[in-house]
Structure formats: structure tokens, C-alpha cells
Amino acid sequence: MRVTKQARIRSSEAADTIPYLMELELVDRSAKISKDGDFRLVPITSGKEDELIRMGYELVEGPAYTMERRRPQERIMEELSDLPEEAVSALPMKWEYAGDVVILKIDGRCLPYKERIGETYARILGAKTVCADMNGIAGELRRPSTETIYGGETEAVRLENGILYEFDVSRIMFASGNIDERQRMKELDCKGETVVDMFAGIGYFTLPIAKFAGARKVFACEKNPDSYRYLLKNIERNGVSDKVVPILGDNRNLPGKRFADRVVMGYVQKTSEFLPKAMEIVKRGGIIHYHDTFYVNDHKERIESVFSEAGRDCEIERIREVKSFAPSVSHYVADVRVL
């Protein structure tokens, strides 16, 4: 019998923690998860042991009770191999986890067989619900275009960087590609600061800043009522009710002038339309974290141009690529100090 390293995770935390570790590809999916009293013993992918230790988990050695050794992609392809060739070739080989919910980007060639595809992915991936991302996100409120193709429970809790995010995958987008930026917000030094998050969503940046970065107060503005409802839940869930002031409405209606030490503008494509309000509320010497999409070859010049027209002297301290957005286009964030 094979012996493997296993992470000891409290059973009360397993529903949130195990899907998160799976998403990070730290769990050996070829071995079964077992119980030890009040703990789950989760087999760890070979070579990832140090990463689990750095995350604070206790590791033990134990027998690996082998499950199906083949990769889930191989099993999915085999089980659905009787579908028409054009559908099999379009089956998604990547997916996202949100708790017990799996989200697939599904091709139109698969739509006639979506119920069977949903059931197969749910069974092989151990999901209670499978949702298909049909057309990405759209509109000012950034609503996703999803369809439930297996199961019915679309609310999920995602654990990321020490933050619990509760949301409904059928109504709210979760930008998994922004994980490094959310981690960066967690590591900022915001001690004693007043922060305004102009596009708070369910708390993507608000929560790490409030919980870990030392901010005195975070004003979290959100226009989408669905997102705002989960923002309230997540503020409570993460124990930051004393620091976060949630605001339902258009951030351009925020009262006050030059009171913010830091402004987060976590929006893309139309961010410049909201920059006048950011300039109105930020203090002299304050920082604006400005997100937007630009062509990769001229992003620096475009950002400089946006701020040169903003009406206040500014200094761009840093620009970093968050993720690829489209061919030759990337999502960038600029840290800009207002002088």
C-alpha cells in the first residue's frame, strides 16, 4: 500500500478548506480523503508538502487508499466519448471551484448534451452543482451569464488568502484571475488609513484590506443589489463589521472631499469615467489603485494620459499586469500618488 503525506484539517473547516486546496492543485486526487476523529486527512500532491506547511497545516504520514488514478480530464473524456466528435473535442478541460460548485466555460457544440455533461463532471469532480459560463460577464453591474446544468444549489463559500467569500455563482462574478492582486491588498500597509473601495462587489479588496492591512475605516461602495447583499454577509462572516462601512449606490454620489488616504478602483474598461470622483475624495499624498484594460504595447502611455487630464498633479509609482484580458490586451493596475 502506498504511503503519502496528509494534511490534518478540522472537519468543521473541511467544506471551505478542501475545495480551496483542490483549486490550488495541492490535493492528490488519486487518493481518498479519510477521517481521524474531528479531523479529515487530506492526501497532498507530491512535492507540495512545504507549501502546506507554510500555510500552517500539520502534516502526517498515512496510507493512501487509492481512487481512480487517471486524471479527471481523462475520465471525463472516456465517459463522454460516445457523444458526437464535435462535442467531445469541445469539452472543457479546465474548470473553477467555488466551494462544492464547479463552473465550466461551455462551448455551443456541447449545449445539446449539457445535462449529461453536467452530471458527468459533478460525479467525477465530486461537485454538488455544475454551472456553465455561457457568455462571460456583461453590463455595468458585471452580472455573469451562467446556467445551472446539474444540481440546484448555486450559493458557495470560497476561502482565499484567509478570507471567506460567500456568493451566488449564478448571479455574481468572481474574478479568480485577480487572486494575486487580492493578496497584494492584504499585504499593504494601511495602518490608520481611511480607504474607499469604489467598486466593492462582494468584498474582493475591501475584506483583505480591512482584515489584514490595518486600515482604520473602509468605505465599501457597491451598486449591484445582489453583490451588496453578499458584501454585508461577508463583512459579518470575516469579522470586520467595526471597520467597514457598506454603501449601496453609485460611487459618484459619495459625499465629502479629500478625506481618503487610499482609493481602490477595481473596475475595468470604463474606469476613467469614475476618476473625477476619486480625485475629489482622495487626500493630498494619497494613493489611487487604478485598474483598467489597455493594449500591452501602450499601457504606460495610456495611463499617463488618463492621469495627466485628471486635474491634480500625480506620480505613477508602479504599474503591474493583473492578467491577460484579450488578445494583445491586459488588465493592469497602476498605483498613483496624488501630490
PyMOL commands that set and color helices and strands:
alter all, ss='L'
color gray80, all
select helices_A, chain A and resi 11-23+49-54+72-79+85-88+108-125+176-187+206-212+225-237+251-253+271-281+299-308
alter helices_A, ss='H'
color red, helices_A
select strands_A, chain A and resi 3-10+34-36+39-43+58-63+96-98+101-105+129-138+143-150+155-160+163-168+194-197+217-222+244-248+260-265+282-295+314-326+329-338
alter strands_A, ss='S'
color yellow, strands_A
deselect
rebuild
show_as cartoon
